[in-house]
């Protein structure tokens, strides 16, 4: 049976033909461009490195999941950030076919993930970095509710998996996973699942936003915003982003409410980081006591830092030994609201490296919200 993806490209629709045993994706009325790898104009919009790595990994994935596979995945979807979508059809212990399609840009992976869950995919595997993972996680939810299988007789929920191929892949570090796709395939083949927490951000709009790793405010969020422009330089993008963010930077007074209690003022805040995971910025252990299975968020607040403080304390920040440093404080919370006292509307907010706008914002935890293949 033949199914189709409906993909928005600019103002039009492109349908990518995907052969499937079970058609659980949206059908496009006019399918076209069945082979994305033969279309160089399409590939220019995709993550070229991820595609190259995927093509190298594909034979190993076929061989490994085709034998000694102890979990019956009826279907998996593998997403590359703003690039390629890989659907895997598995019948009992036999890998039958891997088909490639193309995501059209930011947020399209969210829609594909939702469709997969609704139609009964056993797992969604993100292939890429934290940005890819971020989109997949947001696809597990719709508004204030988790997306669930339409089949009421389903025995388990759709699991989340990760093959890290990104620039930072910081969330994987919290589990001590290497940036090694072959190791990730072995992990997926074992099929062991654990429930993990998910962070929720609300504020400017009624639509909540979900994050798996770290949400941050002010200087670090601004640095992440600039760093996203220089991904082609690898981990150097974080250095470039930080240098650009320091230009014209001023520490700001913030108002914070923890777990619905009274508002407290924090003066001269340089950065505020809310961690479900430990790492951000390409390996900086900014929230060292965070644990995505703990049922709470860890908050680290840097106050009155100057540019030279980051140089002097950089080693401590990367090692995660900075919590005892002067002007660094930490909190354990279920929810935290943050406002800019000046009301300037210019304090940056990001989560998992994705720019979300500006303060004010409310952050809270959803304990054990998703099953993850660990």
N, C-alpha and C positions, 0 to 999 in steps of 0.2 A: 504494500500500500504506500502511496506517495503523500507526504505532508508538506506544508510550506510554512516558512517564517514570514511574517509581515513586518517589514523593517522600514522605519521612516528615515529617509535620506534627504535632508534639507526640506523642501516643500513637497516632495513626492514620496512614493512608496516603492520599495524594491522587494520582491519576493525571492527568497533563496530556496531552491528545491533541496529537500532533505529526505532521502529514503529512510523510512522507519517501519518497524514492526507495529508500533502503537502510536498513532498520530495524536500527540497531546499538545501540539502547538497551533497557533492561529493559522488559518488558511488565507493566503493572498489570492485575489481574483486573477492577477496577471503575473504569474511567476516568471522570473528571468534570471540571468547570470548564475547558472548552476555551479560553476567552478570558480571560486574566489581566487584561487592561487594563480589562475591564468589571466587575471585582470589586474594589471599594474596600477591602474587609476584607483581601484578600490584599496589595494595594498598600501598605497601612500597614506591612507587615512587610518591604517591599523598600526598596532604596536609591532614594528618589524622584528625586534629582538625576540619577542614572545613567539611570533610565528616561526622563526628560525629554530628556536629551542624546542617548540612543539614538534616540528617535523623530524628533529633528531630523536625526540622522546617516543614518538608514535610506535616504531617497531617494538621497543621494549615494553610499552604499555600493552600492546596486543599480546605479546608472548607471556607477560606476567599475569595479566588478568584472565588469560585464556586457560590457565592451568592452576590447579591447587587453590582455587578461589573459594573461600569459605563463607562468603556472603552473597546472597542472590540479589544483585542489583538489576531490576528490570530496565532502568534507564538512568543515565547520569548526564548532566550537562556540564561542560567545562567552558568557562568564560575567560577570555583574555581581555584586559582592560581596553575599552574602546577599540577592540580589534576583532578577535575571532571567537565564535561560539562553537564548542565541540560537543556534539551529542553522541553518547555511547549507548548502543542497544545491546543488552546482555540477556541471553535466554538461559536460565538456570546457571550452570557453571561454564557456559560457553560464550565467549566474546564473539558476537556475530558481525558487527559493523561499527566503524567510527566515521562520522560524517562531519565535515567542517562547514560553518556558515559565518556570516559577518555581522557583528553589531555595528550600528550606524553611528554611535557616538555616546557621550555621557548619558547615563540613566537608562539606556536601552537594555542593559544587562538586568536591571531591576524588573522590567516587564517580562523578560524571558524567564527569569527565576520564578516569578509569581505563576506564570503559566505552567511551568514544570511541576511546581508543588500542587497546584490545583488539579492537575491531571495525573498525579500519583507517582512522580519521580521518587525513587528511594533516596537519592542523594544529589546534591548540586556541588560540583567541585570547581572552585575558583583557581584558574591558572594565571598567575601573575603576582602582582604586589598587593600592597595594602589598599590601593584604589580599587582594584578588581574585587577584593574581598569586601570592601565597603559597600559596593553596589549589590553584591550578592546578598549580604546581610539585610540590606534594606528591602530586597525582594522577598524576604521571609515575612514581611509585615505589610499591612495595608491599613493606613490610618492608625488607629489605636489597637488594632487586632492582628493577631498572627494569621498568616495565610495557611489554610489547611486543605488537605486532600478532599476532593468532592466525594470520594468513595467513603461512605460512613462505616464500611466494614473493614477499612484499612487497619492493620495490626500495629503499625508504628508510623512515626512522623518522618518527614524528609530530613535527612542529615546534611550537614554542611561539611565540606572537605576543602583542602587547600594543597595545591602544588605551587610552592613559592618560586616565582621567576622575576620578581620585581626589583626596582632600584633599592628599596629599603627592606621590604618584607619584615617589618618590625614586629608584627603580631606573632609571627612564627617563632621569634626569639623567646617569647614568654614561655613557650613549651620546649625550649632548647632544640628546636628543629633547625637543621641546616638548610641553606638555600640550595638544596640538592633534589632535583626532580625525581631521580631514581629512588631515593630514600622515601620520598612522598608517595610514589606509586606502591612501594612495599607497605606503607602505612595504610593506604586505601585498600589494598588487597587483604590485609588482616581484618579490616572492617570493624575494629573496636570503637565503640561510641561512648562519649561522656557528655553530660549536660553542662553547658557553659552559660554565663551571664551575658546580657546585652545592655548597653547603655542607651538611654532615650534622651533626646534633646527637644525641647519645645520653646516657643517664644513668639517670634515675629509673625508666624502664620499658624493656622490651626493644625496643619499637617506636621506630625512629629517626625523626627529624624533619628535614625538608629546608628549606633557605633559599637565596634567590637574592641577597639584598642585604646586609643587615647584621644580625648577632646582637650583642646587648650585655647587659652585666651591671651590676647595682647601680643607681646613681642614674638613669642614662639609661633603663634598663629599667623602673624604677619610675615615672619620668615618663611613659613610653609607656603604661604600664598605666592611669594616671589620665587621660592625654590621650584614650584611646579612649572615655571617657565623654562627651567634649565635641566629638565630630566635627561636630555641627550648627553649631559656631562657625567651621568652616573651619580655616585655619592657626593661628588663635588658640588652638585646643585644645592645641597644643604648649606655649604659654606658660602656660596654666592648669595643665596637667599638671606642668610643671617646678616651678611655685610650690608646688603641693600636695606634690610629692615632696620638696621641701626641708624641709618641716615634719617635724621629728624625725629628719632624716637624720644618719647618722654614717658616716664613712669606715671601711672595714674592711680588715683584713689578709687577703690571699689567698695561696694556694699554687698555683703554676703549673708544669705540665710541658709542655715544647715538644718535639714530634717524638719522643716516647718517651724523652727524656733524663731527667736527675735533676730532682727537685722544687726549685723556687726560691720564696722568699718575697718578696712585694711588699707593703710596708707602706702603710697608710692609702690604699687604693685608693678613688677616688671613682667611677670608671666604667671599664669595660674593653669595648672595641668590636672586633668581629671582622668584617672587611669582605671580601665578595666584590665588592660595589659600594662607591661612594664616599660616598653621601649618606644621611642619615636626618633625622627630625624636621622635615620640610618644607623641606629645602634646606640643611641644615648639612653641610658637606663634612668629615665627622668622620674618614674614612679616605681621605685625598687620594691616596695611592699605590696604592689597590686597583684591580684590573683583573679583570673576570670572565672574561677569556680567558687569564690568566697561569699557571694551574695551581697557584696557592697562595693562601693567605689572608693579609691584612695585619691586624695587631693594633695598636691604639692604646690606651695605658694612661694615664689621668689619675690622679695621686696627690696627696693632701693639698690638694685644691681646696676653697676656702671659697665661700660663696654670692657674695661680691663678686668672686671670681676670674672667675666666669662673666660677670659684667657687664663687667669690665675687658677680658676676652679674647674677648668674644662675636664681635667682628668677625673676629678671626683664626680662630675656630672655623668660622664660616660660609664664609670664603674658603679654608679649608684650609691656612693658613699657620702653624698652631699646633704643628707637630712640633718646632720649635726652641725652644718655650717651656719654661721651667723646670717640672719635675715632669710632663713629657709624654715618653713613650718609645714606640717603635714596634718591631715585630717582623714578620718574614716567616716563615710557618709552613705546614707541610702538616697538622699536627694540634696541638691544644693542649687540655690538661685543666686545669680550674679548680676549686678547692675553697675553701670558707670555713674558715679556720683555727679559728675559734671553734665551728664546727659548729652554728650557730644555726638553720640551715635557713630563713633569712629574706632571703637575698640574691636579688633578682629576676633572672630571665632572660627575654629576649624575642628574637624574630627577626622581621624584616620587620614590626615593629609588633605582633606577636601574642605575648601573654603565654604563656610555656611552663612557669612554675613557678619553682623555686629551685635554687641550687647544691646538689651538685656537677653538672658537665656536662663532656662531651667533645665537641670540635668538630674536624672534619676536612674535607678538600676532595675532591671527586670531579671530576678534571679532564675537560673536554670532555664532560660527561655528557649535555647536551641540545642539540639543534639549535634555534636561535632565528632567527626571521625578522627580519633587520636591514636 
